[in-house]
Amino acid sequence: PRFTLTRGQVAVQDGEIRTREGHGKFVKRPPMTAVNKALSTWKDLTHPRKVERSGIPASGV
């Protein structure tokens, strides 16, 4: 993202942190939430895979 908002203030803009110390609060969350698991599953299903080719050359000869 180009910027991140927190409490109506710009916290990060173009990769630069723009907050004051003590402005935010850490929210502990468990790793691998349902959204993360769904995204990982989607990536596994849609990533490019190697195509197994037979011995016939692409020219058909």
N, CA, C and O of each residue as an XYZ file, in Angstrom:
244
protein
N       0.824     -1.199      0.000
C       0.000      0.000      0.000
C       0.864      1.257      0.000
O       2.005      1.242      0.463
N       0.323      2.305     -0.507
C       1.052      3.575     -0.540
C       1.058      4.241      0.822
O       2.019      4.920      1.186
N      -0.023      4.045      1.578
C      -0.061      4.614      2.923
C      -0.947      3.751      3.814
O      -1.792      2.994      3.336
N      -0.734      3.883      5.118
C      -1.517      3.163      6.121
C      -2.054      4.178      7.109
O      -1.320      5.049      7.576
N      -3.337      4.065      7.427
C      -3.961      4.977      8.385
C      -4.134      4.293      9.734
O      -4.385      3.090      9.800
N      -4.001      5.064     10.807
C      -4.291      4.589     12.148
C      -4.924      5.737     12.921
O      -4.342      6.815     13.048
N      -6.116      5.489     13.430
C      -6.848      6.517     14.178
C      -6.971      7.822     13.391
O      -6.884      8.907     13.966
N      -7.170      7.718     12.090
C      -7.343      8.900     11.254
C      -6.054      9.609     10.879
O      -6.103     10.639     10.207
N      -4.922      9.101     11.283
C      -3.628      9.705     10.971
C      -2.869      8.804      9.997
O      -3.036      7.584     10.016
N      -2.035      9.407      9.148
C      -1.189      8.626      8.248
C      -0.041      8.054      9.071
O       0.738      8.802      9.662
N       0.061      6.719      9.109
C       1.103      6.057      9.891
C       2.313      5.715      9.024
O       3.456      5.877      9.453
N       2.059      5.244      7.810
C       3.134      4.891      6.889
C       2.776      5.460      5.523
O       1.668      5.255      5.027
N       3.715      6.169      4.925
C       3.502      6.729      3.591
C       4.735      6.475      2.754
O       5.838      6.889      3.111
N       4.543      5.785      1.629
C       5.636      5.438      0.720
C       6.785      4.760      1.453
O       7.951      5.050      1.184
N       6.462      3.851      2.386
C       7.466      3.086      3.112
C       8.107      3.814      4.279
O       8.949      3.237      4.966
N       7.738      5.054      4.523
C       8.315      5.840      5.618
C       7.325      5.918      6.779
O       6.167      6.289      6.593
N       7.790      5.566      7.977
C       6.944      5.610      9.169
C       6.784      7.055      9.613
O       7.768      7.785      9.736
N       5.532      7.471      9.857
C       5.237      8.865     10.198
C       4.441      8.968     11.494
O       3.538      9.800     11.593
N       4.752      8.154     12.473
C       4.016      8.206     13.741
C       4.938      8.619     14.878
O       6.164      8.593     14.762
N       4.304      9.000     15.981
C       5.071      9.333     17.184
C       5.147      8.092     18.066
O       4.248      7.252     18.040
N       6.208      7.977     18.840
C       6.343      6.870     19.781
C       5.191      6.919     20.777
O       4.865      7.980     21.309
N       4.582      5.773     21.024
C       3.474      5.698     21.965
C       2.114      5.932     21.334
O       1.096      5.851     22.023
N       2.073      6.221     20.041
C       0.799      6.502     19.367
C      -0.063      5.246     19.233
O      -1.277      5.302     19.430
N       0.555      4.125     18.900
C      -0.194      2.896     18.652
C      -0.157      1.930     19.819
O       0.406      2.216     20.876
N      -0.770      0.783     19.599
C      -0.813     -0.256     20.616
C      -0.677     -1.593     19.904
O      -1.343     -1.833     18.896
N       0.189     -2.474     20.427
C       0.382     -3.792     19.843
C      -0.817     -4.671     20.161
O      -1.233     -4.771     21.315
N      -1.365     -5.300     19.146
C      -2.491     -6.215     19.327
C      -1.987     -7.616     19.026
O      -1.698     -7.944     17.875
N      -1.883     -8.444     20.066
C      -1.380     -9.801     19.885
C      -2.459    -10.640     19.206
O      -3.612    -10.663     19.637
N      -2.064    -11.324     18.142
C      -2.982    -12.182     17.400
C      -2.305    -13.519     17.145
O      -1.083    -13.587     17.015
N      -3.092    -14.573     17.073
C      -2.496    -15.876     16.784
C      -1.985    -15.919     15.344
O      -2.578    -15.304     14.458
N      -0.890    -16.641     15.109
C      -0.385    -16.748     13.743
C      -1.309    -17.613     12.890
O      -2.062    -18.439     13.407
N      -1.240    -17.414     11.602
C      -1.995    -18.213     10.636
C      -3.497    -18.201     10.895
O      -4.099    -19.248     11.130
N      -4.088    -17.036     10.853
C      -5.533    -16.914     11.004
C      -6.231    -17.552      9.801
O      -5.579    -17.962      8.841
N      -7.549    -17.631      9.863
C      -8.318    -18.257      8.778
C      -8.057    -17.576      7.435
O      -7.991    -18.240      6.401
N      -7.910    -16.258      7.453
C      -7.648    -15.532      6.201
C      -6.297    -15.940      5.630
O      -6.174    -16.161      4.425
N      -5.284    -16.042      6.486
C      -3.953    -16.443      6.021
C      -3.980    -17.857      5.451
O      -3.355    -18.127      4.426
N      -4.704    -18.764      6.115
C      -4.797    -20.142      5.632
C      -5.503    -20.190      4.284
O      -5.085    -20.925      3.389
N      -6.571    -19.411      4.133
C      -7.296    -19.381      2.862
C      -6.405    -18.827      1.752
O      -6.419    -19.347      0.636
N      -5.639    -17.789      2.038
C      -4.744    -17.212      1.040
C      -3.665    -18.214      0.643
O      -3.339    -18.338     -0.538
N      -3.109    -18.926      1.618
C      -2.094    -19.936      1.317
C      -2.671    -21.040      0.441
O      -2.023    -21.493     -0.502
N      -3.889    -21.473      0.753
C      -4.547    -22.501     -0.053
C      -4.760    -22.001     -1.477
O      -4.501    -22.732     -2.433
N      -5.229    -20.768     -1.626
C      -5.451    -20.178     -2.949
C      -4.149    -20.122     -3.742
O      -4.128    -20.459     -4.926
N      -3.067    -19.699     -3.096
C      -1.778    -19.622     -3.782
C      -1.320    -21.006     -4.231
O      -0.791    -21.153     -5.333
N      -1.519    -22.029     -3.386
C      -1.141    -23.395     -3.752
C      -1.938    -23.887     -4.961
O      -1.403    -24.589     -5.819
N      -3.207    -23.520     -5.023
C      -4.067    -23.979     -6.118
C      -3.803    -23.259     -7.433
O      -3.995    -23.839     -8.502
N      -3.368    -22.005     -7.373
C      -3.258    -21.199     -8.590
C      -1.829    -20.948     -9.073
O      -1.642    -20.319    -10.114
N      -0.823    -21.421     -8.349
C       0.546    -21.134     -8.784
C       0.877    -21.919    -10.055
O       0.333    -23.003    -10.268
N       1.753    -21.390    -10.893
C       2.124    -22.082    -12.128
C       2.771    -23.430    -11.827
O       3.549    -23.569    -10.884
N       2.434    -24.404    -12.640
C       2.983    -25.750    -12.466
C       3.714    -26.172    -13.743
O       3.414    -25.699    -14.839
N       4.659    -27.058    -13.572
C       5.401    -27.596    -14.692
C       4.456    -28.450    -15.544
O       3.657    -29.222    -15.014
N       4.554    -28.306    -16.853
C       3.748    -29.106    -17.773
C       4.602    -30.268    -18.252
O       5.673    -30.067    -18.824
N       4.127    -31.481    -18.017
C       4.854    -32.665    -18.476
C       4.610    -32.826    -19.979
O       3.464    -32.878    -20.423
N       5.673    -32.903    -20.742
C       5.583    -33.033    -22.194
C       5.941    -34.459    -22.598
O       6.718    -35.131    -21.919
N       5.365    -34.914    -23.711
C       5.726    -36.228    -24.245
C       7.003    -36.067    -25.063
O       7.561    -34.973    -25.141
N       7.456    -37.143    -25.663
C       8.692    -37.105    -26.441
C       8.538    -36.468    -27.807
O       9.523    -36.345    -28.536
N       7.329    -36.058    -28.181
C       7.106    -35.460    -29.500
C       7.583    -34.007    -29.477
O       7.170    -33.243    -28.605
N       8.444    -33.612    -30.418
C       8.916    -32.220    -30.438
C       7.785    -31.246    -30.768
O       6.783    -31.635    -31.368
N       7.940    -30.019    -30.389
C       6.916    -28.997    -30.589
C       6.612    -28.763    -32.068
O       5.508    -28.337    -32.411
N       7.574    -29.034    -32.944
C       7.351    -28.832    -34.385
C       6.426    -29.903    -34.956
O       5.913    -29.747    -36.064
N       6.206    -30.988    -34.213
C       5.340    -32.066    -34.680
C       6.045    -33.051    -35.579
O       5.424    -33.996    -36.064
N       7.326    -32.853    -35.813
C       8.085    -33.732    -36.700
C       8.807    -34.761    -35.887
O       9.510    -35.605    -36.442
